[in-house]
Amino acid sequence: MRVEGLAINLATVREQWGLRQAVEACARHGIFAVDPWRDQVAACGLTEAATLMRDNGMRVSGYCRGGMFPGADPAARQAAIDDNRRALDEAAALGAACLVLVVGGLPKASRDLAGARAMVAEGLAALLDHARACRMPLAIEPLHPMYAADRACVNTLAQALDLCDRLGAGVGVAIDTYHVWWDPDLARQVARAGAGGRILAYHIGDWLVPTRDMLLDRGMMGDGIIDFKAMRRLIEDAGFTGPQEVEIFSALDWWKRPGEEVLAACIERFRACC
Ligand code: ZN
């Protein structure tokens, strides 16, 4: 039976399966939207990955990931932009809905957070022509502030939308419950994102109490404290009609379980909690 409205970010089963196995398993479970990662696509081969998606009738709800714009010197920043251009080409070849961006944190040994944020804005601006030319929207994903130093110095939806306002067409946001659930301004910013046509992706994963690892202890929906039904209402009231994409990095739990069990749990919790 087809599970409508659900997508799987393939990081969720990255320890269990390669791209082909993961896509074919999703299809067996009736899930027809996935978001693959660049390393998974590279291991499979881009052309083969694109064929795999087509043959299985997969919608590609996003492509993970580009970004990482800040660098210690101009050469490093240019290398990041060049790499992002390649990521855009890959996303286009896969027919992805957007290229998801984790924008990057502080360059090594830097304490200049404002400078890193300026580098992100410059990197996005430098990438935009190519993104527009290949009709591949850039989805800025604000990350929880605990990652500001090492992964993403864009930390709130408001901050991401301010960047969108400055950049114009071809850029939007990926809203991930794990990263934004705590934001007191969330309802207003989701509505703002929707009004601007900026919501490109909606990722779901739960916040566990306690969280034992900053990166690799995300929860299955229902195991933590996020109100997914309320979040979904916000997102849909803002006009987003795409799938809810389960994205769970879980070295401590779900990555240790059989992939089939993980997908079955995603479907069950999606139906019960989301
Ligand atoms: Zn995400």
py3Dmol code that shows the C-alpha trace and the ligand (Angstrom):
import py3Dmol

protein = """\
ATOM      1  CA  MET A   1       0.000   0.000   0.000  1.00  0.00           C
ATOM      2  CA  ARG A   2       1.261   3.450  -0.905  1.00  0.00           C
ATOM      3  CA  VAL A   3       2.103   5.725   2.039  1.00  0.00           C
ATOM      4  CA  GLU A   4       1.140   9.220   0.895  1.00  0.00           C
ATOM      5  CA  GLY A   5       2.908  12.277   2.237  1.00  0.00           C
ATOM      6  CA  LEU A   6       5.924  10.488   3.712  1.00  0.00           C
ATOM      7  CA  ALA A   7       9.521  10.768   2.533  1.00  0.00           C
ATOM      8  CA  ILE A   8      12.645   9.153   3.937  1.00  0.00           C
ATOM      9  CA  ASN A   9      15.865  11.077   4.252  1.00  0.00           C
ATOM     10  CA  LEU A  10      18.291   8.292   3.492  1.00  0.00           C
ATOM     11  CA  ALA A  11      20.624   9.260   6.350  1.00  0.00           C
ATOM     12  CA  THR A  12      17.985   7.501   8.444  1.00  0.00           C
ATOM     13  CA  VAL A  13      19.107   4.109   7.089  1.00  0.00           C
ATOM     14  CA  ARG A  14      22.656   4.999   6.057  1.00  0.00           C
ATOM     15  CA  GLU A  15      24.289   2.433   8.327  1.00  0.00           C
ATOM     16  CA  GLN A  16      22.072  -0.382   7.108  1.00  0.00           C
ATOM     17  CA  TRP A  17      21.928   0.114   3.351  1.00  0.00           C
ATOM     18  CA  GLY A  18      23.546   1.590   0.279  1.00  0.00           C
ATOM     19  CA  LEU A  19      21.458   3.701  -2.089  1.00  0.00           C
ATOM     20  CA  ARG A  20      20.018   0.898  -4.204  1.00  0.00           C
ATOM     21  CA  GLN A  21      18.980  -1.239  -1.246  1.00  0.00           C
ATOM     22  CA  ALA A  22      17.500   1.751   0.557  1.00  0.00           C
ATOM     23  CA  VAL A  23      15.470   2.932  -2.433  1.00  0.00           C
ATOM     24  CA  GLU A  24      14.190  -0.552  -3.216  1.00  0.00           C
ATOM     25  CA  ALA A  25      13.274  -1.078   0.457  1.00  0.00           C
ATOM     26  CA  CYS A  26      11.337   2.201   0.526  1.00  0.00           C
ATOM     27  CA  ALA A  27       9.433   1.137  -2.588  1.00  0.00           C
ATOM     28  CA  ARG A  28       8.617  -2.227  -0.956  1.00  0.00           C
ATOM     29  CA  HIS A  29       7.206  -0.346   2.039  1.00  0.00           C
ATOM     30  CA  GLY A  30       5.098   1.900  -0.210  1.00  0.00           C
ATOM     31  CA  ILE A  31       7.237   5.001   0.313  1.00  0.00           C
ATOM     32  CA  PHE A  32       7.876   6.871  -2.920  1.00  0.00           C
ATOM     33  CA  ALA A  33       9.871   9.924  -1.867  1.00  0.00           C
ATOM     34  CA  VAL A  34      13.485   9.936  -0.683  1.00  0.00           C
ATOM     35  CA  ASP A  35      16.262  12.410   0.003  1.00  0.00           C
ATOM     36  CA  PRO A  36      19.676  10.874  -0.727  1.00  0.00           C
ATOM     37  CA  TRP A  37      23.076  12.138   0.446  1.00  0.00           C
ATOM     38  CA  ARG A  38      25.965  12.950  -1.857  1.00  0.00           C
ATOM     39  CA  ASP A  39      28.194  10.174  -0.546  1.00  0.00           C
ATOM     40  CA  GLN A  40      25.423   7.625  -1.121  1.00  0.00           C
ATOM     41  CA  VAL A  41      24.938   8.855  -4.694  1.00  0.00           C
ATOM     42  CA  ALA A  42      28.694   8.917  -5.337  1.00  0.00           C
ATOM     43  CA  ALA A  43      29.054   5.320  -4.155  1.00  0.00           C
ATOM     44  CA  CYS A  44      26.285   4.239  -6.527  1.00  0.00           C
ATOM     45  CA  GLY A  45      27.256   6.488  -9.434  1.00  0.00           C
ATOM     46  CA  LEU A  46      25.203   9.517 -10.449  1.00  0.00           C
ATOM     47  CA  THR A  47      23.763   8.104 -13.677  1.00  0.00           C
ATOM     48  CA  GLU A  48      22.836   4.842 -12.013  1.00  0.00           C
ATOM     49  CA  ALA A  49      21.323   6.717  -9.070  1.00  0.00           C
ATOM     50  CA  ALA A  50      19.150   8.791 -11.404  1.00  0.00           C
ATOM     51  CA  THR A  51      17.998   5.629 -13.193  1.00  0.00           C
ATOM     52  CA  LEU A  52      17.303   3.963  -9.857  1.00  0.00           C
ATOM     53  CA  MET A  53      15.038   6.840  -8.806  1.00  0.00           C
ATOM     54  CA  ARG A  54      13.176   6.794 -12.121  1.00  0.00           C
ATOM     55  CA  ASP A  55      12.769   3.006 -12.241  1.00  0.00           C
ATOM     56  CA  ASN A  56      11.306   2.965  -8.733  1.00  0.00           C
ATOM     57  CA  GLY A  57       9.002   5.935  -9.298  1.00  0.00           C
ATOM     58  CA  MET A  58      10.780   7.884  -6.558  1.00  0.00           C
ATOM     59  CA  ARG A  59      10.183  11.542  -5.997  1.00  0.00           C
ATOM     60  CA  VAL A  60      13.443  13.102  -4.787  1.00  0.00           C
ATOM     61  CA  SER A  61      12.240  15.415  -2.011  1.00  0.00           C
ATOM     62  CA  GLY A  62      15.684  16.995  -1.624  1.00  0.00           C
ATOM     63  CA  TYR A  63      19.382  16.353  -2.069  1.00  0.00           C
ATOM     64  CA  CYS A  64      21.721  16.458   0.932  1.00  0.00           C
ATOM     65  CA  ARG A  65      23.777  18.392   1.107  1.00  0.00           C
ATOM     66  CA  GLY A  66      25.558  21.522  -0.017  1.00  0.00           C
ATOM     67  CA  GLY A  67      26.742  24.486   2.009  1.00  0.00           C
ATOM     68  CA  MET A  68      29.804  24.708   4.263  1.00  0.00           C
ATOM     69  CA  PHE A  69      30.607  28.152   2.827  1.00  0.00           C
ATOM     70  CA  PRO A  70      32.967  29.694   5.409  1.00  0.00           C
ATOM     71  CA  GLY A  71      36.669  29.098   4.855  1.00  0.00           C
ATOM     72  CA  ALA A  72      39.904  30.441   6.327  1.00  0.00           C
ATOM     73  CA  ASP A  73      41.029  31.993   3.030  1.00  0.00           C
ATOM     74  CA  PRO A  74      39.585  32.953  -0.381  1.00  0.00           C
ATOM     75  CA  ALA A  75      40.822  29.710  -1.977  1.00  0.00           C
ATOM     76  CA  ALA A  76      38.940  27.619   0.578  1.00  0.00           C
ATOM     77  CA  ARG A  77      35.787  29.659   0.073  1.00  0.00           C
ATOM     78  CA  GLN A  78      36.061  29.348  -3.708  1.00  0.00           C
ATOM     79  CA  ALA A  79      36.573  25.587  -3.401  1.00  0.00           C
ATOM     80  CA  ALA A  80      33.344  25.413  -1.393  1.00  0.00           C
ATOM     81  CA  ILE A  81      31.455  27.341  -4.062  1.00  0.00           C
ATOM     82  CA  ASP A  82      32.843  25.087  -6.809  1.00  0.00           C
ATOM     83  CA  ASP A  83      31.823  22.015  -4.847  1.00  0.00           C
ATOM     84  CA  ASN A  84      28.340  23.457  -4.353  1.00  0.00           C
ATOM     85  CA  ARG A  85      28.034  23.980  -8.102  1.00  0.00           C
ATOM     86  CA  ARG A  86      28.753  20.278  -8.596  1.00  0.00           C
ATOM     87  CA  ALA A  87      26.161  19.451  -5.938  1.00  0.00           C
ATOM     88  CA  LEU A  88      23.613  21.539  -7.855  1.00  0.00           C
ATOM     89  CA  ASP A  89      24.386  19.635 -11.070  1.00  0.00           C
ATOM     90  CA  GLU A  90      23.950  16.337  -9.255  1.00  0.00           C
ATOM     91  CA  ALA A  91      20.664  17.479  -7.714  1.00  0.00           C
ATOM     92  CA  ALA A  92      19.410  18.484 -11.152  1.00  0.00           C
ATOM     93  CA  ALA A  93      20.445  15.124 -12.645  1.00  0.00           C
ATOM     94  CA  LEU A  94      18.477  13.370  -9.901  1.00  0.00           C
ATOM     95  CA  GLY A  95      15.428  15.581 -10.403  1.00  0.00           C
ATOM     96  CA  ALA A  96      15.571  16.713  -6.773  1.00  0.00           C
ATOM     97  CA  ALA A  97      13.098  19.259  -5.418  1.00  0.00           C
ATOM     98  CA  CYS A  98      15.916  21.307  -3.839  1.00  0.00           C
ATOM     99  CA  LEU A  99      19.528  21.246  -2.728  1.00  0.00           C
ATOM    100  CA  VAL A 100      19.568  21.235   1.074  1.00  0.00           C
ATOM    101  CA  LEU A 101      22.241  23.504   2.549  1.00  0.00           C
ATOM    102  CA  VAL A 102      24.003  23.136   5.867  1.00  0.00           C
ATOM    103  CA  VAL A 103      25.750  26.456   5.615  1.00  0.00           C
ATOM    104  CA  GLY A 104      28.855  25.855   7.736  1.00  0.00           C
ATOM    105  CA  GLY A 105      30.191  27.257  10.992  1.00  0.00           C
ATOM    106  CA  LEU A 106      33.363  29.021  12.026  1.00  0.00           C
ATOM    107  CA  PRO A 107      36.540  28.485  10.006  1.00  0.00           C
ATOM    108  CA  LYS A 108      39.214  26.614  11.971  1.00  0.00           C
ATOM    109  CA  ALA A 109      40.561  28.648  14.908  1.00  0.00           C
ATOM    110  CA  SER A 110      38.245  31.583  14.149  1.00  0.00           C
ATOM    111  CA  ARG A 111      36.202  33.402  16.777  1.00  0.00           C
ATOM    112  CA  ASP A 112      34.489  35.692  14.270  1.00  0.00           C
ATOM    113  CA  LEU A 113      30.894  34.496  14.136  1.00  0.00           C
ATOM    114  CA  ALA A 114      29.653  37.630  12.359  1.00  0.00           C
ATOM    115  CA  GLY A 115      32.394  37.113   9.779  1.00  0.00           C
ATOM    116  CA  ALA A 116      31.340  33.491   9.235  1.00  0.00           C
ATOM    117  CA  ARG A 117      27.760  34.607   8.733  1.00  0.00           C
ATOM    118  CA  ALA A 118      28.912  37.161   6.171  1.00  0.00           C
ATOM    119  CA  MET A 119      30.804  34.390   4.357  1.00  0.00           C
ATOM    120  CA  VAL A 120      27.609  32.360   4.211  1.00  0.00           C
ATOM    121  CA  ALA A 121      25.737  35.267   2.650  1.00  0.00           C
ATOM    122  CA  GLU A 122      28.553  35.773   0.125  1.00  0.00           C
ATOM    123  CA  GLY A 123      28.699  32.063  -0.707  1.00  0.00           C
ATOM    124  CA  LEU A 124      24.961  31.899  -1.291  1.00  0.00           C
ATOM    125  CA  ALA A 125      25.078  34.965  -3.515  1.00  0.00           C
ATOM    126  CA  ALA A 126      27.927  33.457  -5.531  1.00  0.00           C
ATOM    127  CA  LEU A 127      25.996  30.223  -6.027  1.00  0.00           C
ATOM    128  CA  LEU A 128      22.683  31.721  -6.959  1.00  0.00           C
ATOM    129  CA  ASP A 129      23.233  32.241 -10.701  1.00  0.00           C
ATOM    130  CA  HIS A 130      24.128  28.600 -11.166  1.00  0.00           C
ATOM    131  CA  ALA A 131      21.190  27.483  -9.029  1.00  0.00           C
ATOM    132  CA  ARG A 132      18.812  29.577 -11.103  1.00  0.00           C
ATOM    133  CA  ALA A 133      20.361  28.351 -14.366  1.00  0.00           C
ATOM    134  CA  CYS A 134      19.750  24.723 -13.425  1.00  0.00           C
ATOM    135  CA  ARG A 135      16.379  25.544 -11.834  1.00  0.00           C
ATOM    136  CA  MET A 136      17.454  23.994  -8.567  1.00  0.00           C
ATOM    137  CA  PRO A 137      16.243  25.907  -5.497  1.00  0.00           C
ATOM    138  CA  LEU A 138      18.667  26.345  -2.612  1.00  0.00           C
ATOM    139  CA  ALA A 139      17.118  25.253   0.679  1.00  0.00           C
ATOM    140  CA  ILE A 140      18.826  26.909   3.645  1.00  0.00           C
ATOM    141  CA  GLU A 141      18.358  24.675   6.673  1.00  0.00           C
ATOM    142  CA  PRO A 142      18.661  26.578   9.944  1.00  0.00           C
ATOM    143  CA  LEU A 143      20.327  24.298  12.472  1.00  0.00           C
ATOM    144  CA  HIS A 144      19.875  24.261  16.237  1.00  0.00           C
ATOM    145  CA  PRO A 145      22.244  26.839  17.818  1.00  0.00           C
ATOM    146  CA  MET A 146      24.330  24.070  19.415  1.00  0.00           C
ATOM    147  CA  TYR A 147      25.842  23.618  15.930  1.00  0.00           C
ATOM    148  CA  ALA A 148      26.719  27.284  15.340  1.00  0.00           C
ATOM    149  CA  ALA A 149      30.460  26.694  15.762  1.00  0.00           C
ATOM    150  CA  ASP A 150      30.977  23.617  13.627  1.00  0.00           C
ATOM    151  CA  ARG A 151      28.056  23.036  11.267  1.00  0.00           C
ATOM    152  CA  ALA A 152      25.778  25.971  10.633  1.00  0.00           C
ATOM    153  CA  CYS A 153      25.861  29.566  11.808  1.00  0.00           C
ATOM    154  CA  VAL A 154      22.325  30.090  10.462  1.00  0.00           C
ATOM    155  CA  ASN A 155      20.355  29.075  13.521  1.00  0.00           C
ATOM    156  CA  THR A 156      16.823  30.379  13.282  1.00  0.00           C
ATOM    157  CA  LEU A 157      14.147  30.429  10.636  1.00  0.00           C
ATOM    158  CA  ALA A 158      14.044  34.238  10.894  1.00  0.00           C
ATOM    159  CA  GLN A 159      17.762  34.429  10.130  1.00  0.00           C
ATOM    160  CA  ALA A 160      17.362  32.094   7.134  1.00  0.00           C
ATOM    161  CA  LEU A 161      14.391  34.078   5.828  1.00  0.00           C
ATOM    162  CA  ASP A 162      16.308  37.348   6.174  1.00  0.00           C
ATOM    163  CA  LEU A 163      18.914  35.807   3.859  1.00  0.00           C
ATOM    164  CA  CYS A 164      16.174  34.744   1.443  1.00  0.00           C
ATOM    165  CA  ASP A 165      14.796  38.291   1.425  1.00  0.00           C
ATOM    166  CA  ARG A 166      18.234  39.637   0.531  1.00  0.00           C
ATOM    167  CA  LEU A 167      18.892  37.047  -2.188  1.00  0.00           C
ATOM    168  CA  GLY A 168      15.569  37.010  -4.013  1.00  0.00           C
ATOM    169  CA  ALA A 169      14.347  34.164  -6.221  1.00  0.00           C
ATOM    170  CA  GLY A 170      15.837  30.674  -6.207  1.00  0.00           C
ATOM    171  CA  VAL A 171      16.342  30.297  -2.486  1.00  0.00           C
ATOM    172  CA  GLY A 172      14.152  29.085   0.362  1.00  0.00           C
ATOM    173  CA  VAL A 173      14.285  27.086   3.568  1.00  0.00           C
ATOM    174  CA  ALA A 174      14.250  23.505   4.782  1.00  0.00           C
ATOM    175  CA  ILE A 175      12.383  23.415   8.088  1.00  0.00           C
ATOM    176  CA  ASP A 176      13.470  20.588  10.389  1.00  0.00           C
ATOM    177  CA  THR A 177      11.504  20.000  13.581  1.00  0.00           C
ATOM    178  CA  TYR A 178      14.646  18.835  15.391  1.00  0.00           C
ATOM    179  CA  HIS A 179      16.325  22.179  14.786  1.00  0.00           C
ATOM    180  CA  VAL A 180      13.467  24.651  15.202  1.00  0.00           C
ATOM    181  CA  TRP A 181      11.031  23.211  17.754  1.00  0.00           C
ATOM    182  CA  TRP A 182      12.331  25.417  20.590  1.00  0.00           C
ATOM    183  CA  ASP A 183      11.990  28.751  18.725  1.00  0.00           C
ATOM    184  CA  PRO A 184       9.512  31.101  20.467  1.00  0.00           C
ATOM    185  CA  ASP A 185       8.974  32.902  17.148  1.00  0.00           C
ATOM    186  CA  LEU A 186       8.342  29.714  15.158  1.00  0.00           C
ATOM    187  CA  ALA A 187       4.665  30.145  14.281  1.00  0.00           C
ATOM    188  CA  ARG A 188       5.208  33.637  12.955  1.00  0.00           C
ATOM    189  CA  GLN A 189       8.300  32.664  10.975  1.00  0.00           C
ATOM    190  CA  VAL A 190       6.675  29.593   9.405  1.00  0.00           C
ATOM    191  CA  ALA A 191       3.788  31.797   8.289  1.00  0.00           C
ATOM    192  CA  ARG A 192       6.302  34.310   6.919  1.00  0.00           C
ATOM    193  CA  ALA A 193       8.120  31.529   5.044  1.00  0.00           C
ATOM    194  CA  GLY A 194       4.873  30.278   3.565  1.00  0.00           C
ATOM    195  CA  ALA A 195       3.699  33.738   2.519  1.00  0.00           C
ATOM    196  CA  GLY A 196       6.975  34.222   0.671  1.00  0.00           C
ATOM    197  CA  GLY A 197       6.738  30.821  -1.032  1.00  0.00           C
ATOM    198  CA  ARG A 198       9.988  29.862   0.690  1.00  0.00           C
ATOM    199  CA  ILE A 199       9.223  26.465   2.242  1.00  0.00           C
ATOM    200  CA  LEU A 200      11.089  23.913   0.138  1.00  0.00           C
ATOM    201  CA  ALA A 201      11.286  20.970   2.529  1.00  0.00           C
ATOM    202  CA  TYR A 202       9.934  19.779   5.869  1.00  0.00           C
ATOM    203  CA  HIS A 203      12.083  17.373   7.870  1.00  0.00           C
ATOM    204  CA  ILE A 204      10.830  15.495  10.909  1.00  0.00           C
ATOM    205  CA  GLY A 205      12.729  13.928  13.794  1.00  0.00           C
ATOM    206  CA  ASP A 206      12.146  14.108  17.543  1.00  0.00           C
ATOM    207  CA  TRP A 207      14.078  15.797  20.358  1.00  0.00           C
ATOM    208  CA  LEU A 208      14.917  13.269  23.051  1.00  0.00           C
ATOM    209  CA  VAL A 209      15.203  14.131  26.746  1.00  0.00           C
ATOM    210  CA  PRO A 210      17.948  13.700  27.588  1.00  0.00           C
ATOM    211  CA  THR A 211      19.809  13.994  24.281  1.00  0.00           C
ATOM    212  CA  ARG A 212      22.972  11.947  24.784  1.00  0.00           C
ATOM    213  CA  ASP A 213      24.902  12.999  21.678  1.00  0.00           C
ATOM    214  CA  MET A 214      24.742  16.394  19.976  1.00  0.00           C
ATOM    215  CA  LEU A 215      24.740  14.926  16.474  1.00  0.00           C
ATOM    216  CA  LEU A 216      23.755  11.286  16.521  1.00  0.00           C
ATOM    217  CA  ASP A 217      20.926  10.948  19.032  1.00  0.00           C
ATOM    218  CA  ARG A 218      17.859  12.158  17.200  1.00  0.00           C
ATOM    219  CA  GLY A 219      14.594  10.497  18.086  1.00  0.00           C
ATOM    220  CA  MET A 220      11.872   8.700  16.186  1.00  0.00           C
ATOM    221  CA  MET A 221       8.659  10.718  16.173  1.00  0.00           C
ATOM    222  CA  GLY A 222       6.775  10.061  19.393  1.00  0.00           C
ATOM    223  CA  ASP A 223       9.838   9.225  21.480  1.00  0.00           C
ATOM    224  CA  GLY A 224      10.595  12.833  22.430  1.00  0.00           C
ATOM    225  CA  ILE A 225       8.885  16.122  23.184  1.00  0.00           C
ATOM    226  CA  ILE A 226       7.962  17.602  19.784  1.00  0.00           C
ATOM    227  CA  ASP A 227       4.267  18.105  18.985  1.00  0.00           C
ATOM    228  CA  PHE A 228       4.335  16.949  15.355  1.00  0.00           C
ATOM    229  CA  LYS A 229       0.635  17.400  14.698  1.00  0.00           C
ATOM    230  CA  ALA A 230       0.857  21.046  15.762  1.00  0.00           C
ATOM    231  CA  MET A 231       3.981  21.517  13.639  1.00  0.00           C
ATOM    232  CA  ARG A 232       2.307  19.943  10.635  1.00  0.00           C
ATOM    233  CA  ARG A 233      -0.661  22.278  11.007  1.00  0.00           C
ATOM    234  CA  LEU A 234       1.701  25.269  11.039  1.00  0.00           C
ATOM    235  CA  ILE A 235       3.515  24.045   7.938  1.00  0.00           C
ATOM    236  CA  GLU A 236       0.374  23.169   6.006  1.00  0.00           C
ATOM    237  CA  ASP A 237      -1.418  26.351   7.041  1.00  0.00           C
ATOM    238  CA  ALA A 238       1.587  28.127   5.525  1.00  0.00           C
ATOM    239  CA  GLY A 239       0.818  26.413   2.224  1.00  0.00           C
ATOM    240  CA  PHE A 240       3.420  23.648   2.104  1.00  0.00           C
ATOM    241  CA  THR A 241       2.089  20.578   0.283  1.00  0.00           C
ATOM    242  CA  GLY A 242       5.242  18.453   0.046  1.00  0.00           C
ATOM    243  CA  PRO A 243       5.986  15.300   1.999  1.00  0.00           C
ATOM    244  CA  GLN A 244       7.066  15.060   5.619  1.00  0.00           C
ATOM    245  CA  GLU A 245      10.620  13.768   5.420  1.00  0.00           C
ATOM    246  CA  VAL A 246      11.891  11.604   8.258  1.00  0.00           C
ATOM    247  CA  GLU A 247      15.530  12.436   9.015  1.00  0.00           C
ATOM    248  CA  ILE A 248      17.008  10.631  12.003  1.00  0.00           C
ATOM    249  CA  PHE A 249      20.712  10.344  12.809  1.00  0.00           C
ATOM    250  CA  SER A 250      20.755   7.733  15.539  1.00  0.00           C
ATOM    251  CA  ALA A 251      24.025   5.932  16.196  1.00  0.00           C
ATOM    252  CA  LEU A 252      22.723   4.983  19.632  1.00  0.00           C
ATOM    253  CA  ASP A 253      19.490   3.355  18.553  1.00  0.00           C
ATOM    254  CA  TRP A 254      17.945   3.266  15.059  1.00  0.00           C
ATOM    255  CA  TRP A 255      21.163   2.790  13.090  1.00  0.00           C
ATOM    256  CA  LYS A 256      21.680  -0.418  15.074  1.00  0.00           C
ATOM    257  CA  ARG A 257      18.330  -1.897  14.080  1.00  0.00           C
ATOM    258  CA  PRO A 258      17.463  -3.707  10.847  1.00  0.00           C
ATOM    259  CA  GLY A 259      16.506  -1.260   8.077  1.00  0.00           C
ATOM    260  CA  GLU A 260      13.155  -2.967   7.572  1.00  0.00           C
ATOM    261  CA  GLU A 261      12.286  -2.322  11.214  1.00  0.00           C
ATOM    262  CA  VAL A 262      13.298   1.339  10.894  1.00  0.00           C
ATOM    263  CA  LEU A 263      11.088   1.902   7.844  1.00  0.00           C
ATOM    264  CA  ALA A 264       8.169   0.116   9.486  1.00  0.00           C
ATOM    265  CA  ALA A 265       8.585   2.353  12.550  1.00  0.00           C
ATOM    266  CA  CYS A 266       8.759   5.480  10.364  1.00  0.00           C
ATOM    267  CA  ILE A 267       5.429   4.564   8.770  1.00  0.00           C
ATOM    268  CA  GLU A 268       3.748   3.623  12.037  1.00  0.00           C
ATOM    269  CA  ARG A 269       4.892   6.771  13.875  1.00  0.00           C
ATOM    270  CA  PHE A 270       4.123   8.966  10.879  1.00  0.00           C
ATOM    271  CA  ARG A 271       0.541   7.703  10.986  1.00  0.00           C
ATOM    272  CA  ALA A 272       0.200   7.864  14.759  1.00  0.00           C
ATOM    273  CA  CYS A 273       2.047  11.058  15.654  1.00  0.00           C
ATOM    274  CA  CYS A 274       2.375  13.287  12.608  1.00  0.00           C
TER     275      CYS A 274
END
"""
ligand_1 = """\
1
ZN
Zn 17.082 18.224 8.231
"""
view = py3Dmol.view(width=600, height=400)
view.addModel(protein, "pdb")
view.setStyle({"model": 0}, {"cartoon": {"style": "trace"}})
view.addModel(ligand_1, "xyz")
view.setStyle({"model": 1}, {"stick": {}})
view.zoomTo()
view.show()
